[in-house]
Amino acid sequence: MKHEEIYLDPDFRKSPKGPHCHICQRALKGNSVRVYVSQESNWSNAIHPEDIGEVGDYDIVNIGPECSKIIPASYYIMKTK
């Protein structure tokens, strides 16, 4: 891996309905970012997009605007038009 995985510390105690932030589990009402997370670490580590080829299983999750402040912008998945 070229980049460090970022620990997200998700709160899985809540059971949200609908689109929600992967970290705090709050409903998403506005903008969010998308990041890759490692399934091997129970969906708790953000993975840099350039490292996806070196990682086993991963998933794409939404992160709310408040929680996204802990993740560098280079880890965001850019939306294609």
Summary of the structure (lengths in Angstrom):
residues: 81
radius of gyration: 12.2
end to end distance: 28.3
largest distance: 35.4
contacts: 208
relative contact order: 0.30
helix: 16%
strand: 23%
